[in-house]
Every structure is written in structure tokens, then in C-alpha cells.
Amino acid sequence: MLVGAALAILAVMGLVLIRALKGPTVYDRILAVNMFGTKTVLLLALMAFISGRHDVLDIALAYALINFIGVVAVLRFFEYDSEEALSAEIGEEDPDGNS
Amino acid sequence: MGILEIAAYVLVFTGAFFCLVGAIGVLRFPDVYSRMHSAGITDTIGALLILLGLALLAGWTLALAKLVFILVFLWMTSPTATHALAKAAKHGGVYPKLADDLAGDVAATTTTETPSSKA
């Protein structure tokens, strides 16, 4: 029974990967990777109960945290995607307060 | 197959269904911001139902505590990540598609009146 749900989550990951490949902007790709990570957490939780070894849940817990850190780190890198967006942004107002 | 297990499997399958709905939404929506909205569905209701179903299976054990921790962390981190993504997308110069931008796409697909004419 749980294997069916695990297969559904795998299908979700496949759909999300299509969005990651197709996504026009880099932010679509980051969104897709973030969703992929969250689904990995759910898949790990399901696998913990399918295999009966409940200590796999620790891995799911760790993955949930690391996935978030990774996404935020990549976002910090891609915040100012294009040069004109950066100059336009700095021209308008200084978002982070550091001139 | 006690009543508890049936309830757990029903919850897990409903959660998987919501995850599928969210993933299809991520594929079909026109721009980043609406995709974020549909991605949020899977992080909240999908994760909740699946983890709740598993919690029913786990019963009063350590696994239940771990599942609660996973759910709490997921519920705290995914909105924050989505917010950071929206902020970065806006700074990166991505602007949401408005009704008249979509008029082009809708006119291409449907022959009836476009959203802008209704407004």
C-alpha cells in the first residue's frame, strides 16, 4: 500500500524534473529543485515505513534541513540575475542597506 | 487491517494525490509566481497528510516524534524558501504575467473572449 504512495511521489519528482529542465528562468529551476528536495524528504519517510526501519526518519529530517539551506544559498547567489536588474535595483533603493 | 491502518493509508494516498496536483500545477502555470503558489500546495497539505498517515502507522513511538519534527521543519522552511525565491525573482527582474500578457496565450488556445475583454 505504501509502495503505491512512494511511486506517486516518484511520479511527482519526475514531473518536477520536467519543470526543472523546461523552466525558462533560473528561478523556475530553483523552485523545481526545492520541490524535488521536499519530495525526497517525503519519499525517505515513506521508505522508512515500507522497510520497517524507523531510524531512516533521521535521514529524512536531516535532508529537510540541508535542502532548505541549499536553496537559500543558491538564491543568495542568483538574487541579482541580470546586470541591468542589479543596476536598476541599486538605482531605485538599496535593498540590503550596504551601499 | 485495523481501522487505524485503513485511516493511515487513506491519509497517505490523499497526500500523494495532493502532491500530484501540486506537481501538475507547477508544470502548467504560466509564470514563476503562480508556480510557486502551486508548489506550496505540495509542501503544506501534501506533506501534512502523508506524514499524518505515517504517524498513525507509527503509533506512540520515537518515530512519531521524528515525524512531528519533520513536519514542523518542513512547515517552517518551505514558506521561508518560497519567500526568498519570490524576493530573488523580483530582484532578478522577473515580473508576473498579467491578464493582458496572458491574453496572447489564451487567444492562441481558445477562440472565446479573452480575460482582458471581460475585465
Backbone of each chain as ProteinMPNN parsed JSONL, in Angstrom:
{"seq_chain_A": "MLVGAALAILAVMGLVLIRALKGPTVYDRILAVNMFGTKTVLLLALMAFISGRHDVLDIALAYALINFIGVVAVLRFFEYDSEEALSAEIGEEDPDGNS", "coords_chain_A": {"N_chain_A": [[0.84, -1.21, 0.0], [1.888, 1.268, 0.906], [3.859, 1.419, -0.923], [2.611, 2.133, -3.251], [2.026, 4.83, -2.74], [4.628, 5.741, -2.542], [5.466, 5.367, -5.159], [3.827, 7.233, -6.377], [4.921, 9.555, -5.354], [7.38, 9.404, -6.57], [6.573, 9.784, -9.195], [5.735, 12.413, -8.979], [8.193, 13.603, -8.521], [9.359, 13.141, -10.984], [7.725, 14.738, -12.658], [8.366, 17.204, -11.628], [11.004, 17.363, -12.283], [10.831, 17.647, -15.011], [9.822, 20.227, -15.152], [12.074, 21.468, -14.113], [13.924, 21.084, -16.159], [12.65, 22.343, -18.244], [12.092, 24.868, -17.41], [11.912, 28.332, -18.038], [13.151, 30.584, -16.677], [15.857, 30.993, -14.297], [14.846, 30.886, -11.834], [12.658, 29.236, -11.937], [13.935, 26.832, -12.084], [15.21, 26.696, -9.632], [13.01, 26.616, -7.972], [11.936, 24.161, -8.771], [13.962, 22.418, -7.971], [13.902, 22.81, -5.269], [11.364, 21.793, -4.664], [11.844, 19.18, -5.44], [13.645, 18.391, -3.493], [12.051, 18.544, -1.205], [10.22, 16.566, -1.782], [11.916, 14.417, -1.722], [12.329, 14.196, 0.961], [9.811, 13.345, 1.81], [9.684, 10.958, 0.452], [11.727, 9.536, 1.668], [10.664, 9.315, 4.214], [8.508, 7.686, 3.665], [9.841, 5.43, 2.745], [11.064, 4.68, 5.079], [8.956, 3.606, 6.47], [8.092, 1.648, 4.776], [10.249, -0.115, 4.67], [10.34, -0.695, 7.281], [12.324, 0.073, 8.984], [12.638, 2.376, 11.297], [14.605, 4.191, 11.831], [15.423, 5.457, 9.61], [14.124, 7.769, 9.4], [15.593, 9.764, 10.566], [17.393, 10.475, 8.628], [15.684, 11.585, 6.772], [14.877, 13.795, 8.19], [17.271, 15.241, 8.47], [17.772, 15.734, 5.811], [15.684, 17.402, 5.13], [16.407, 19.746, 6.43], [18.918, 20.381, 5.313], [18.279, 20.673, 2.661], [16.816, 23.018, 2.645], [18.756, 24.867, 3.442], [20.472, 24.699, 1.29], [18.871, 25.645, -0.835], [18.399, 28.294, -0.082], [20.997, 29.242, -0.086], [21.712, 29.016, -2.799], [19.878, 30.791, -3.809], [20.771, 33.174, -2.743], [22.916, 33.467, -4.288], [21.852, 33.781, -6.818], [20.422, 36.083, -6.673], [20.671, 38.645, -7.871], [20.103, 38.47, -10.962], [20.449, 39.543, -13.553], [22.575, 42.042, -15.023], [21.426, 44.542, -15.598], [19.218, 44.398, -14.011], [20.413, 44.469, -11.561], [21.679, 46.99, -11.56], [19.451, 48.541, -11.941], [18.114, 47.962, -9.651], [19.834, 48.905, -7.642], [19.834, 51.487, -8.381], [17.217, 52.28, -7.787], [16.579, 51.762, -4.925], [18.383, 50.943, -1.95], [18.539, 47.724, -1.292], [19.763, 46.048, 0.682], [20.903, 47.678, 2.413], [23.611, 47.975, 2.526], [25.885, 50.033, 1.079]], "CA_chain_A": [[0.0, 0.0, 0.0], [2.732, 2.466, 0.962], [4.689, 1.467, -2.129], [1.859, 2.93, -4.224], [2.24, 6.26, -2.446], [6.023, 6.059, -2.879], [5.526, 5.508, -6.624], [3.206, 8.521, -6.732], [5.886, 10.617, -5.055], [8.4, 9.339, -7.638], [5.993, 10.432, -10.382], [5.78, 13.861, -8.727], [9.576, 14.056, -8.729], [9.587, 13.18, -12.433], [7.077, 15.938, -13.218], [9.1, 18.404, -11.201], [12.26, 17.411, -13.061], [10.498, 18.208, -16.329], [9.788, 21.683, -14.978], [13.448, 21.95, -13.912], [14.599, 21.129, -17.464], [11.937, 23.228, -19.184], [11.87, 26.188, -16.811], [12.659, 29.397, -18.749], [14.066, 31.389, -15.849], [16.64, 30.187, -13.348], [14.076, 30.736, -10.586], [11.848, 28.012, -12.062], [14.774, 25.658, -11.785], [15.44, 26.634, -8.184], [11.747, 26.158, -7.378], [11.791, 22.724, -9.032], [14.922, 21.672, -7.145], [13.393, 22.882, -3.892], [10.276, 20.816, -4.547], [12.444, 17.836, -5.519], [14.216, 18.081, -2.175], [10.98, 18.272, -0.23], [9.635, 15.239, -2.074], [12.855, 13.389, -1.246], [12.073, 14.009, 2.399], [8.614, 12.511, 1.959], [9.995, 9.599, -0.033], [12.526, 8.875, 2.707], [9.767, 8.944, 5.312], [7.733, 6.521, 3.229], [10.733, 4.27, 2.714], [11.296, 4.236, 6.451], [7.852, 2.753, 6.934], [7.994, 0.463, 3.91], [11.28, -1.089, 5.055], [10.163, -1.053, 8.677], [13.406, 0.594, 9.816], [12.185, 3.732, 11.577], [15.68, 5.16, 12.039], [15.675, 6.194, 8.359], [13.479, 9.085, 9.519], [16.601, 10.783, 10.885], [17.962, 10.964, 7.36], [14.692, 12.493, 6.171], [14.902, 15.051, 8.956], [18.49, 15.975, 8.108], [17.652, 16.172, 4.42], [14.766, 18.556, 5.083], [17.128, 20.959, 6.84], [20.005, 20.719, 4.382], [17.671, 21.121, 1.412], [16.46, 24.429, 2.806], [19.976, 25.68, 3.443], [20.982, 24.727, -0.083], [18.051, 26.513, -1.69], [18.623, 29.701, 0.27], [22.352, 29.605, -0.521], [21.703, 29.233, -4.252], [19.121, 32.017, -4.068], [21.609, 34.334, -2.461], [23.857, 33.595, -5.409], [21.179, 34.184, -8.059], [19.421, 37.12, -6.411], [20.716, 39.666, -8.924], [20.415, 37.601, -12.087], [21.0, 40.238, -14.72], [23.29, 43.257, -14.646], [20.57, 45.732, -15.578], [18.343, 44.301, -12.84], [21.197, 44.909, -10.403], [21.869, 48.447, -11.581], [18.126, 49.159, -11.734], [17.761, 47.801, -8.238], [20.637, 49.821, -6.808], [19.402, 52.84, -8.731], [15.96, 52.628, -7.107], [16.823, 51.908, -3.487], [19.436, 50.0, -1.586], [17.745, 46.721, -0.552], [20.362, 45.417, 1.86], [21.41, 48.684, 3.349], [25.065, 48.217, 2.407], [25.928, 50.822, -0.173]], "C_chain_A": [[0.869, 1.252, 0.0], [3.574, 2.564, -0.302], [3.964, 2.257, -3.201], [2.076, 4.41, -4.0], [3.666, 6.65, -2.808], [6.167, 6.211, -4.387], [4.911, 6.831, -7.046], [4.199, 9.656, -6.467], [6.996, 10.601, -6.109], [7.875, 10.008, -8.905], [6.037, 11.946, -10.208], [7.185, 14.376, -8.986], [9.891, 14.119, -10.215], [8.986, 14.426, -13.046], [7.883, 17.179, -12.874], [10.408, 18.517, -11.964], [11.993, 17.97, -14.447], [10.458, 19.716, -16.231], [11.21, 22.208, -14.803], [14.153, 22.054, -15.257], [13.978, 22.199, -18.335], [11.971, 24.669, -18.702], [12.599, 27.279, -17.539], [13.624, 30.12, -17.835], [14.779, 30.477, -14.849], [15.819, 29.966, -12.083], [13.108, 29.564, -10.691], [12.669, 26.801, -11.656], [14.997, 25.547, -10.288], [14.176, 26.145, -7.486], [11.606, 24.661, -7.558], [12.733, 21.927, -8.134], [14.469, 21.693, -5.695], [12.274, 21.873, -3.698], [10.812, 19.407, -4.571], [12.981, 17.44, -4.154], [13.13, 17.759, -1.17], [10.363, 16.911, -0.491], [10.587, 14.141, -1.655], [12.642, 13.118, 0.232], [10.873, 13.091, 2.587], [8.895, 11.083, 1.516], [10.788, 8.832, 1.02], [11.634, 8.433, 3.867], [8.96, 7.711, 4.932], [8.607, 5.272, 3.218], [11.015, 3.756, 4.124], [10.192, 3.286, 6.882], [7.683, 1.529, 6.048], [8.995, -0.582, 4.382], [11.155, -1.456, 6.523], [11.27, -0.537, 9.569], [13.107, 2.066, 10.101], [13.341, 4.678, 11.785], [16.047, 5.86, 10.741], [15.07, 7.587, 8.457], [14.494, 10.16, 9.879], [17.197, 11.358, 9.611], [16.987, 11.936, 6.714], [14.726, 13.844, 6.876], [16.107, 15.887, 8.549], [18.364, 16.531, 6.697], [16.749, 17.39, 4.319], [15.516, 19.826, 5.43], [18.135, 21.357, 5.786], [19.437, 21.237, 3.068], [17.344, 22.614, 1.496], [17.69, 25.308, 2.738], [20.506, 25.814, 2.017], [20.214, 25.692, -0.946], [18.331, 27.967, -1.363], [20.003, 30.138, -0.181], [22.361, 29.887, -2.019], [20.963, 30.529, -4.566], [19.979, 33.236, -3.806], [22.553, 34.588, -3.622], [23.158, 34.182, -6.622], [20.27, 35.379, -7.837], [19.456, 38.177, -7.501], [21.12, 38.981, -10.204], [21.08, 38.406, -13.189], [21.626, 41.548, -14.247], [22.315, 44.416, -14.573], [19.617, 45.644, -14.394], [19.107, 44.811, -11.614], [21.292, 46.424, -10.401], [20.52, 49.12, -11.343], [17.795, 49.105, -10.241], [18.529, 48.824, -7.394], [20.216, 51.24, -7.102], [18.183, 53.223, -7.914], [16.207, 52.823, -5.632], [17.8, 50.824, -3.107], [18.805, 48.892, -0.73], [18.422, 46.277, 0.727], [20.996, 46.442, 2.784], [22.898, 48.863, 3.255], [25.284, 48.908, 1.063], [26.901, 50.21, -1.13]], "O_chain_A": [[0.645, 2.178, -0.779], [3.96, 3.658, -0.711], [4.595, 2.973, -3.98], [2.285, 5.164, -4.95], [3.904, 7.745, -3.318], [6.902, 7.081, -4.854], [5.407, 7.484, -7.965], [4.304, 10.596, -7.254], [7.497, 11.655, -6.499], [8.611, 10.703, -9.605], [6.332, 12.68, -11.151], [7.37, 15.435, -9.585], [10.595, 15.021, -10.67], [9.627, 15.103, -13.85], [8.063, 18.077, -13.696], [10.872, 19.618, -12.26], [12.827, 18.685, -15.002], [10.981, 20.418, -17.097], [11.525, 23.291, -15.296], [14.902, 23.004, -15.486], [14.677, 22.887, -19.079], [11.887, 25.593, -19.51], [13.82, 27.191, -17.67], [14.8, 30.263, -18.171], [14.357, 29.349, -14.595], [16.042, 29.005, -11.347], [12.76, 28.955, -9.679], [12.189, 25.883, -10.99], [14.979, 24.45, -9.73], [14.242, 25.365, -6.536], [11.209, 23.956, -6.631], [12.354, 20.886, -7.598], [14.632, 20.709, -4.973], [12.233, 21.174, -2.686], [10.334, 18.534, -3.847], [12.802, 16.307, -3.708], [13.258, 16.824, -0.379], [10.022, 16.184, 0.442], [10.152, 13.053, -1.275], [12.753, 11.985, 0.699], [10.901, 12.177, 3.411], [8.413, 10.124, 2.119], [10.562, 7.642, 1.241], [11.804, 7.351, 4.429], [8.749, 6.813, 5.747], [8.175, 4.194, 3.628], [11.182, 2.556, 4.338], [10.442, 2.293, 7.565], [7.194, 0.493, 6.499], [8.672, -1.765, 4.49], [11.782, -2.412, 6.978], [11.189, -0.681, 10.789], [13.304, 2.914, 9.231], [13.11, 5.881, 11.911], [16.887, 6.76, 10.744], [15.444, 8.486, 7.703], [14.302, 11.331, 9.549], [17.471, 12.555, 9.517], [17.385, 12.97, 6.178], [14.618, 14.895, 6.243], [15.988, 17.089, 8.312], [18.792, 17.651, 6.418], [17.003, 18.3, 3.53], [15.301, 20.868, 4.811], [18.212, 22.524, 5.4], [20.018, 22.117, 2.432], [17.565, 23.368, 0.548], [17.695, 26.348, 2.08], [20.93, 26.889, 1.592], [20.8, 26.469, -1.701], [18.485, 28.788, -2.267], [20.179, 31.277, -0.613], [22.946, 30.874, -2.465], [21.354, 31.276, -5.463], [19.927, 34.215, -4.551], [22.94, 35.72, -3.911], [23.742, 34.965, -7.371], [19.435, 35.684, -8.688], [18.409, 38.575, -8.011], [22.305, 38.9, -10.528], [22.131, 38.024, -13.705], [21.254, 42.089, -13.205], [22.345, 45.195, -13.62], [19.239, 46.667, -13.824], [18.546, 45.485, -10.749], [21.026, 47.073, -9.39], [20.434, 50.13, -10.645], [17.277, 50.058, -9.659], [17.954, 49.513, -6.551], [20.226, 52.101, -6.221], [18.098, 54.339, -7.402], [16.063, 53.936, -5.125], [18.019, 49.884, -3.872], [18.561, 49.112, 0.457], [17.762, 46.136, 1.756], [21.559, 46.092, 3.82], [23.433, 49.806, 3.839], [24.888, 48.381, 0.023], [27.083, 50.72, -2.235]]}, "seq_chain_B": "MGILEIAAYVLVFTGAFFCLVGAIGVLRFPDVYSRMHSAGITDTIGALLILLGLALLAGWTLALAKLVFILVFLWMTSPTATHALAKAAKHGGVYPKLADDLAGDVAATTTTETPSSKA", "coords_chain_B": {"N_chain_B": [[-5.906, -5.647, 9.079], [-6.509, -3.025, 10.677], [-8.797, -0.416, 11.772], [-7.257, 1.771, 12.165], [-5.081, 1.455, 10.467], [-6.299, 1.511, 7.988], [-7.262, 4.125, 7.958], [-4.813, 5.419, 8.024], [-3.688, 4.66, 5.563], [-5.515, 5.822, 3.825], [-5.117, 8.515, 4.381], [-2.451, 8.774, 3.55], [-2.627, 8.233, 0.828], [-4.305, 10.297, -0.007], [-2.64, 12.444, 0.534], [-0.564, 11.906, -1.269], [-1.996, 12.279, -3.585], [-2.506, 15.037, -3.453], [0.08, 15.953, -3.707], [0.607, 15.221, -6.321], [-1.241, 16.848, -7.633], [-0.158, 19.346, -7.025], [2.285, 19.149, -8.371], [1.499, 18.898, -11.047], [0.35, 21.373, -11.283], [2.642, 22.955, -11.051], [3.794, 22.435, -13.457], [1.98, 23.408, -15.345], [1.35, 26.112, -14.926], [1.534, 29.636, -15.883], [3.645, 31.456, -15.093], [6.535, 32.21, -12.952], [5.648, 32.998, -10.433], [3.036, 32.042, -10.094], [3.593, 29.398, -10.254], [4.975, 29.017, -7.933], [2.97, 29.276, -6.136], [1.505, 26.947, -6.597], [3.392, 25.07, -6.013], [3.557, 25.379, -3.327], [1.33, 24.098, -2.405], [1.952, 21.392, -2.353], [3.908, 21.327, -0.415], [2.548, 21.995, 1.898], [-0.223, 20.831, 2.366], [0.108, 18.358, 1.146], [2.442, 17.234, 2.307], [1.607, 17.28, 4.938], [-0.57, 15.458, 5.06], [0.581, 13.044, 4.253], [2.591, 12.67, 6.177], [1.028, 12.655, 8.447], [-0.505, 10.379, 8.026], [1.523, 8.469, 8.156], [2.234, 8.887, 10.757], [0.052, 7.851, 12.07], [0.443, 5.217, 11.5], [2.764, 4.822, 12.897], [2.199, 5.15, 15.595], [2.467, 5.514, 19.249], [5.45, 6.12, 19.332], [9.075, 6.586, 19.12], [9.37, 7.212, 16.489], [7.128, 8.662, 15.884], [7.67, 11.108, 17.123], [9.839, 11.924, 15.575], [8.58, 12.193, 13.104], [6.858, 14.296, 13.666], [8.716, 16.291, 14.114], [9.866, 16.454, 11.538], [7.667, 17.393, 10.122], [7.192, 19.874, 11.338], [9.584, 21.212, 10.751], [9.476, 21.18, 7.948], [7.222, 22.744, 7.526], [8.107, 25.143, 8.438], [10.339, 25.736, 6.926], [9.694, 25.632, 4.186], [7.828, 27.769, 3.492], [9.568, 29.904, 4.029], [11.638, 29.478, 2.23], [10.216, 29.753, -0.147], [9.481, 32.403, 0.038], [11.969, 33.661, -0.038], [12.665, 32.914, -2.57], [10.746, 34.229, -4.131], [11.401, 36.863, -3.579], [13.977, 36.954, -4.601], [13.41, 36.412, -7.25], [11.943, 38.656, -7.962], [13.865, 40.632, -7.585], [15.569, 39.772, -9.484], [14.432, 40.633, -11.749], [12.236, 39.393, -12.817], [8.977, 39.601, -13.879], [5.529, 39.262, -12.857], [3.145, 37.61, -14.998], [0.567, 39.425, -16.431], [-3.055, 39.888, -16.827], [-3.43, 40.845, -19.413], [-1.054, 40.131, -20.592], [-1.424, 37.439, -20.602], [-3.475, 37.311, -22.327], [-2.557, 36.959, -24.872], [-1.563, 34.299, -24.797], [-3.944, 32.988, -24.108], [-5.644, 33.682, -26.165], [-4.401, 32.368, -28.15], [-4.958, 29.769, -27.539], [-7.714, 29.467, -26.946], [-10.839, 30.184, -28.576], [-12.757, 31.718, -27.567], [-13.864, 34.705, -25.728], [-11.25, 36.81, -24.449], [-9.503, 37.085, -21.218], [-8.964, 39.806, -20.775], [-10.87, 41.233, -22.106], [-13.053, 40.674, -20.615], [-12.639, 42.027, -18.236]], "CA_chain_B": [[-6.023, -4.257, 8.637], [-7.4, -2.354, 11.616], [-9.355, 0.864, 11.321], [-6.185, 2.778, 12.188], [-4.252, 1.308, 9.256], [-7.077, 1.989, 6.823], [-7.241, 5.606, 8.013], [-3.456, 5.864, 7.671], [-3.471, 4.541, 4.117], [-6.354, 6.826, 3.14], [-4.43, 9.811, 4.512], [-1.23, 8.792, 2.738], [-2.97, 8.339, -0.6], [-4.795, 11.661, -0.273], [-1.46, 13.312, 0.498], [0.121, 11.691, -2.549], [-2.83, 12.912, -4.619], [-2.283, 16.492, -3.434], [1.416, 16.213, -4.258], [0.485, 15.144, -7.793], [-1.94, 18.063, -8.082], [0.802, 20.452, -6.975], [3.314, 18.994, -9.41], [0.878, 19.236, -12.333], [0.225, 22.831, -11.29], [3.958, 23.561, -11.324], [4.086, 22.291, -14.894], [1.044, 24.063, -16.266], [1.073, 27.533, -14.701], [2.258, 30.429, -16.88], [4.902, 32.145, -14.733], [7.201, 31.691, -11.746], [4.946, 33.279, -9.174], [1.897, 31.131, -9.897], [4.142, 28.048, -9.986], [5.335, 28.956, -6.508], [1.733, 29.028, -5.395], [1.092, 25.54, -6.687], [4.39, 24.242, -5.321], [3.268, 25.465, -1.895], [0.285, 23.144, -2.04], [2.515, 20.083, -2.001], [4.683, 21.412, 0.82], [1.72, 22.096, 3.101], [-1.252, 19.802, 2.563], [0.625, 17.044, 0.737], [3.356, 16.722, 3.337], [0.857, 17.062, 6.18], [-1.389, 14.24, 5.028], [1.445, 11.854, 4.201], [3.262, 12.473, 7.473], [-0.01, 12.303, 9.431], [-0.82, 8.964, 7.817], [2.629, 7.66, 8.695], [2.206, 8.996, 12.221], [-0.947, 6.887, 12.553], [1.05, 3.884, 11.445], [3.853, 4.686, 13.861], [1.702, 5.0, 16.97], [3.172, 6.334, 20.212], [6.846, 5.672, 19.425], [10.024, 7.653, 18.792], [9.159, 7.591, 15.082], [6.102, 9.717, 15.857], [8.332, 12.382, 17.438], [10.621, 12.331, 14.403], [7.662, 12.66, 12.055], [6.375, 15.637, 14.043], [9.821, 17.237, 13.854], [9.986, 16.67, 10.091], [6.542, 18.231, 9.664], [7.395, 21.247, 11.817], [10.663, 21.85, 9.975], [9.004, 21.408, 6.574], [6.272, 23.861, 7.511], [8.798, 26.413, 8.686], [11.371, 26.078, 5.94], [9.249, 25.822, 2.796], [7.404, 29.153, 3.223], [10.712, 30.826, 4.017], [12.351, 29.303, 0.95], [9.399, 30.331, -1.227], [9.566, 33.868, 0.143], [13.282, 34.088, -0.531], [12.668, 32.721, -4.033], [9.951, 35.303, -4.75], [12.162, 38.103, -3.455], [15.095, 36.893, -5.549], [12.866, 36.505, -8.615], [11.578, 40.059, -8.221], [15.108, 41.4, -7.761], [16.229, 39.347, -10.713], [13.825, 41.265, -12.915], [11.142, 38.594, -13.384], [7.73, 40.249, -13.466], [4.422, 38.322, -13.08], [2.349, 37.805, -16.223], [-0.741, 39.976, -16.055], [-4.158, 39.328, -17.62], [-3.312, 41.128, -20.849], [0.014, 39.304, -21.17], [-1.937, 36.094, -20.844], [-4.471, 37.332, -23.398], [-1.926, 36.374, -26.046], [-1.556, 32.836, -24.708], [-5.301, 32.428, -24.088], [-6.241, 33.813, -27.503], [-3.84, 31.347, -29.024], [-5.513, 28.429, -27.3], [-9.182, 29.378, -27.011], [-11.378, 31.169, -29.534], [-13.783, 32.585, -26.921], [-13.333, 36.052, -25.388], [-10.039, 36.721, -23.602], [-9.767, 37.663, -19.891], [-8.893, 41.279, -20.697], [-12.138, 41.835, -22.572], [-14.086, 40.539, -19.562], [-12.38, 42.98, -17.132]], "C_chain_B": [[-7.015, -3.543, 9.557], [-7.875, -1.034, 11.044], [-8.236, 1.884, 11.242], [-5.375, 2.7, 10.903], [-5.0, 1.807, 8.043], [-7.044, 3.507, 6.795], [-5.87, 6.108, 7.58], [-3.252, 5.776, 6.166], [-4.32, 5.537, 3.357], [-5.665, 8.182, 3.192], [-3.227, 9.864, 3.583], [-1.587, 8.938, 1.267], [-3.531, 9.715, -0.925], [-3.624, 12.625, -0.344], [-0.718, 13.158, -0.805], [-0.673, 12.342, -3.677], [-2.581, 14.413, -4.644], [-0.907, 16.835, -3.972], [1.358, 16.184, -5.778], [-0.18, 16.405, -8.326], [-0.956, 19.232, -8.096], [1.816, 20.356, -8.092], [2.737, 19.334, -10.78], [0.718, 20.74, -12.434], [1.548, 23.489, -11.618], [4.259, 23.476, -12.802], [3.24, 23.224, -15.736], [0.937, 25.564, -16.067], [1.996, 28.409, -15.541], [3.555, 31.028, -16.38], [5.378, 31.691, -13.366], [6.296, 31.839, -10.531], [3.751, 32.347, -8.993], [2.413, 29.715, -9.673], [4.507, 27.927, -8.513], [4.1, 28.645, -5.674], [1.388, 27.55, -5.424], [2.113, 24.643, -6.02], [4.111, 24.25, -3.824], [2.231, 24.447, -1.464], [0.917, 21.836, -1.582], [3.243, 20.165, -0.667], [3.77, 21.42, 2.034], [0.783, 20.894, 3.214], [-0.707, 18.426, 2.2], [1.493, 16.441, 1.825], [2.577, 16.418, 4.61], [0.141, 15.731, 6.151], [-0.504, 12.999, 5.037], [2.061, 11.614, 5.568], [2.247, 12.126, 8.565], [-0.367, 10.834, 9.292], [0.263, 8.081, 8.391], [2.629, 7.722, 10.22], [1.178, 8.015, 12.791], [-0.364, 5.48, 12.549], [2.057, 3.704, 12.567], [3.313, 4.482, 15.274], [2.586, 5.783, 17.919], [4.616, 5.86, 20.366], [7.748, 6.863, 19.126], [9.803, 8.139, 17.371], [8.127, 8.707, 14.993], [6.741, 11.072, 16.134], [9.13, 12.859, 16.23], [9.72, 12.858, 13.314], [7.154, 14.056, 12.389], [7.467, 16.66, 13.788], [9.944, 17.53, 12.376], [8.9, 17.62, 9.626], [6.762, 19.676, 10.092], [8.475, 21.925, 10.989], [10.212, 22.135, 8.56], [8.098, 22.63, 6.54], [6.948, 25.188, 7.78], [9.725, 26.757, 7.539], [10.76, 26.347, 4.578], [8.641, 27.197, 2.579], [8.579, 30.128, 3.168], [11.456, 30.721, 2.694], [11.545, 29.931, -0.175], [9.455, 31.839, -1.186], [10.891, 34.356, -0.414], [13.319, 33.974, -2.049], [11.904, 33.851, -4.696], [10.725, 36.606, -4.707], [13.292, 38.109, -4.479], [14.577, 37.034, -6.967], [12.524, 37.943, -8.928], [12.849, 40.874, -8.426], [15.771, 41.032, -9.072], [15.552, 39.882, -11.944], [12.743, 40.41, -13.543], [9.843, 39.224, -12.917], [6.565, 39.309, -13.76], [3.662, 38.657, -14.351], [0.981, 38.326, -15.821], [-1.793, 39.444, -17.026], [-3.898, 39.61, -19.098], [-2.106, 40.403, -21.443], [-0.549, 37.937, -21.527], [-2.931, 36.095, -21.997], [-3.876, 36.677, -24.629], [-1.993, 34.86, -25.98], [-2.975, 32.309, -24.831], [-5.891, 32.529, -25.492], [-5.696, 32.705, -28.399], [-4.54, 30.017, -28.805], [-7.026, 28.414, -27.469], [-9.688, 30.436, -27.985], [-12.37, 32.08, -28.836], [-13.105, 33.882, -26.47], [-12.17, 35.877, -24.42], [-10.325, 37.385, -22.254], [-9.818, 39.182, -19.946], [-10.222, 41.848, -21.161], [-13.186, 41.704, -21.474], [-13.877, 41.654, -18.536], [-12.956, 44.342, -17.47]], "O_chain_B": [[-8.207, -3.464, 9.258], [-7.427, -0.59, 9.986], [-8.243, 2.758, 10.375], [-5.023, 3.722, 10.314], [-4.42, 2.449, 7.167], [-6.827, 4.111, 5.744], [-5.766, 7.099, 6.858], [-2.71, 6.697, 5.554], [-3.881, 6.052, 2.329], [-5.623, 8.91, 2.201], [-3.0, 10.868, 2.907], [-0.929, 9.679, 0.536], [-3.267, 10.25, -2.002], [-3.609, 13.524, -1.185], [-0.284, 14.146, -1.397], [-0.093, 12.891, -4.614], [-2.459, 15.006, -5.715], [-0.725, 17.87, -4.614], [1.977, 17.011, -6.448], [0.249, 16.966, -9.334], [-0.917, 20.01, -9.049], [2.174, 21.367, -8.697], [3.4, 19.984, -11.588], [0.914, 21.33, -13.497], [1.593, 24.463, -12.369], [4.916, 24.361, -13.349], [3.717, 23.773, -16.729], [0.466, 26.25, -16.974], [3.105, 27.998, -15.881], [4.507, 31.117, -17.154], [4.719, 30.893, -12.7], [6.187, 30.931, -9.706], [3.473, 31.907, -7.877], [1.77, 28.917, -8.991], [4.364, 26.859, -7.917], [4.135, 27.902, -4.693], [1.023, 26.968, -4.402], [1.765, 23.576, -5.514], [4.383, 23.272, -3.127], [2.233, 23.984, -0.324], [0.506, 21.242, -0.586], [3.217, 19.222, 0.123], [4.148, 20.916, 3.092], [0.981, 20.034, 4.071], [-1.02, 17.438, 2.865], [1.309, 15.289, 2.219], [2.845, 15.424, 5.286], [0.228, 14.955, 7.103], [-0.792, 12.025, 5.732], [2.057, 10.488, 6.066], [2.565, 11.39, 9.499], [-0.516, 10.122, 10.286], [-0.021, 7.07, 9.033], [2.974, 6.751, 10.893], [1.392, 7.421, 13.848], [-0.623, 4.67, 13.438], [2.206, 2.616, 13.123], [3.892, 3.733, 16.06], [3.371, 6.623, 17.481], [4.978, 5.275, 21.387], [7.283, 7.982, 18.91], [10.013, 9.313, 17.066], [8.228, 9.59, 14.141], [6.416, 12.065, 15.483], [9.111, 14.043, 15.894], [10.041, 13.854, 12.665], [7.031, 14.903, 11.504], [7.196, 17.761, 13.308], [10.105, 18.683, 11.975], [9.154, 18.535, 8.843], [6.546, 20.599, 9.306], [8.315, 23.071, 10.571], [10.513, 23.195, 8.013], [8.194, 23.454, 5.631], [6.434, 26.241, 7.401], [9.889, 27.929, 7.204], [11.254, 27.217, 3.86], [8.912, 27.786, 1.532], [8.586, 31.06, 2.364], [11.853, 31.727, 2.107], [12.111, 30.57, -1.061], [9.474, 32.495, -2.227], [10.943, 35.331, -1.162], [13.913, 34.806, -2.734], [12.35, 34.385, -5.711], [10.717, 37.372, -5.671], [13.543, 39.116, -5.139], [15.205, 37.687, -7.8], [12.781, 38.413, -10.036], [12.914, 41.709, -9.327], [16.443, 41.851, -9.698], [16.007, 39.64, -13.062], [12.355, 40.658, -14.684], [9.616, 39.373, -11.716], [6.576, 38.622, -14.782], [3.544, 39.82, -14.736], [0.312, 37.739, -14.971], [-1.487, 38.661, -17.926], [-4.11, 38.742, -19.945], [-2.096, 40.086, -22.632], [-0.231, 37.351, -22.562], [-3.215, 35.051, -22.583], [-4.554, 35.944, -25.349], [-2.408, 34.199, -26.932], [-3.226, 31.333, -25.538], [-6.551, 31.604, -25.965], [-6.389, 32.175, -29.268], [-4.705, 29.23, -29.736], [-7.578, 27.483, -28.055], [-9.038, 31.461, -28.192], [-12.794, 33.089, -29.399], [-11.94, 34.131, -26.779], [-12.12, 34.907, -23.663], [-11.274, 38.16, -22.14], [-10.623, 39.795, -19.246], [-10.656, 42.874, -20.637], [-14.106, 42.518, -21.396], [-14.858, 42.181, -18.011], [-12.843, 45.275, -16.675]]}, "name": "protein", "num_of_chains": 2, "seq": "MLVGAALAILAVMGLVLIRALKGPTVYDRILAVNMFGTKTVLLLALMAFISGRHDVLDIALAYALINFIGVVAVLRFFEYDSEEALSAEIGEEDPDGNSMGILEIAAYVLVFTGAFFCLVGAIGVLRFPDVYSRMHSAGITDTIGALLILLGLALLAGWTLALAKLVFILVFLWMTSPTATHALAKAAKHGGVYPKLADDLAGDVAATTTTETPSSKA"}
